[in-house]
Every structure is written in structure tokens, then in C-alpha cells.
Amino acid sequence: MSPIDLLIPAAHAQAAGGAAPNPWLQLIPLILLFVVFWFLLIRPQMKRQKEHKQMVEKLAKGDEVVTSGGVAGRIEEVGESFLTVEIAEGIRVRVQKGAVNTVLPKGTLKSL
């Protein structure tokens, strides 16, 4: 008899015994993974969206802003969903409110 023949019956004997694991214990890693994703990814993203929405709602004429395209200018007119932004003297562009990334402190455009 070879050494392999001696190991095979022992391996079958070990695999055959034992009770089925509790199915609730198998869900614990999945639940923990969801909790980690919630606190590290989902919750911070929801907070950023809420802050951006509040910032867009507070936009007013005279605010200095930077759009998501990198265009800096002063708000000349606020509409329902669009803004008129003056990017240079006499040059105005219309952008969506959601495209505004940042509201700059007053007087920032003069220093640029």
C-alpha cells in the first residue's frame, strides 16, 4: 500500500463529518462590508451633494464663482436653472447652476 492510499481514506473521513454552519454567520461579512461602504463612500458623498445643493441655492448677483470647466467670473443674472456670468468686461456666458464648483471670496477676480 502506498502513502497516498493511506491519506485518501483519512481525507474522506474528515470531510464527511461535521454539522452545517449557521446561515446567519455567513451573512455577517456581507453586513460588515456594507457598513464599511456606507461610512467610507456613501455617507460622505451624500454630504458633499447636500453642501453643493445649498451652495447653488444661495448664489446671488455679484458672487464670484468658478465653474466646473474652470471659468472664473462674476454672476450678473440669476435665473431658474441658468446663470449669466461675466468672465471679462462685456463678455457674458450662460451656465447651468449645477456647473458652479466654487464661490470665491469677494475681490478674488481683481487679483487674478
C-alpha positions in Angstrom: 0.0 0.0 0.0 1.4 3.4 -0.9 1.4 6.5 1.3 -1.2 8.2 -0.9 -3.7 5.3 -0.4 -3.3 5.8 3.4 -4.1 9.6 3.1 -7.2 9.3 0.9 -9.5 7.5 3.3 -8.4 9.9 6.1 -9.3 12.9 3.9 -12.8 11.4 3.1 -13.4 10.7 6.8 -12.6 14.3 7.7 -14.9 15.9 5.0 -17.8 13.7 5.8 -18.3 14.7 9.5 -19.5 18.0 10.9 -22.7 19.9 11.1 -23.8 22.6 8.6 -22.7 26.1 9.6 -25.3 28.6 10.7 -26.5 30.6 7.6 -26.7 33.8 9.7 -23.0 33.6 10.4 -22.3 33.6 6.7 -24.2 36.9 6.3 -22.0 38.7 8.9 -19.1 39.5 6.5 -21.6 40.9 3.9 -23.2 43.1 6.5 -19.9 44.4 7.7 -18.8 45.1 4.2 -22.0 47.2 3.6 -21.4 49.1 6.9 -17.8 49.9 5.8 -19.0 51.1 2.4 -21.7 53.2 4.0 -19.4 55.1 6.3 -16.4 55.4 3.8 -18.2 56.0 0.5 -21.9 56.6 0.5 -22.3 58.9 3.5 -19.5 61.4 2.6 -20.8 61.6 -1.0 -24.3 62.4 0.2 -22.9 65.1 2.5 -21.0 66.7 -0.4 -24.1 66.6 -2.6 -26.1 68.3 0.1 -23.5 71.0 0.6 -23.3 71.7 -3.2 -27.0 71.9 -3.4 -27.1 74.5 -0.6 -24.3 76.5 -2.2 -26.1 76.6 -5.6 -29.4 77.7 -3.9 -27.5 80.7 -2.2 -26.0 82.0 -5.5 -26.8 85.7 -6.0 -25.9 88.6 -8.3 -22.3 89.8 -7.6 -20.9 86.5 -6.4 -17.6 85.5 -7.9 -17.6 81.8 -9.0 -15.6 79.2 -10.7 -17.4 76.7 -12.9 -16.6 73.0 -13.3 -15.0 73.9 -16.6 -12.5 76.2 -14.8 -14.1 79.5 -16.0 -14.0 82.2 -13.3 -16.4 85.1 -13.4 -18.9 87.3 -11.6 -22.6 86.5 -11.6 -24.6 89.1 -13.5 -28.0 87.4 -13.6 -29.6 84.5 -11.7 -32.4 82.5 -13.4 -34.4 79.4 -12.6 -31.7 77.0 -13.7 -29.1 79.2 -15.5 -26.7 81.9 -14.5 -25.3 84.7 -16.6 -21.6 85.0 -15.7 -19.4 87.9 -16.8 -15.9 86.4 -17.5 -14.3 89.6 -18.8 -15.6 93.1 -19.4 -18.5 92.9 -21.8 -18.2 89.1 -22.2 -21.0 87.1 -20.6 -21.7 83.4 -20.8 -24.7 81.4 -19.6 -24.0 78.4 -17.5 -26.2 75.9 -15.6 -26.4 76.5 -11.8 -25.1 73.0 -11.2 -21.9 73.7 -13.1 -20.7 76.1 -10.4 -18.0 74.5 -8.4 -16.8 77.2 -6.0 -17.9 80.5 -4.7 -14.8 82.7 -4.4 -14.3 85.4 -1.7 -15.2 88.9 -2.9 -12.4 90.7 -4.8 -10.6 87.5 -5.8 -11.2 88.2 -9.6 -9.4 91.5 -9.4 -6.2 89.8 -8.1 -6.2 87.3 -11.0 
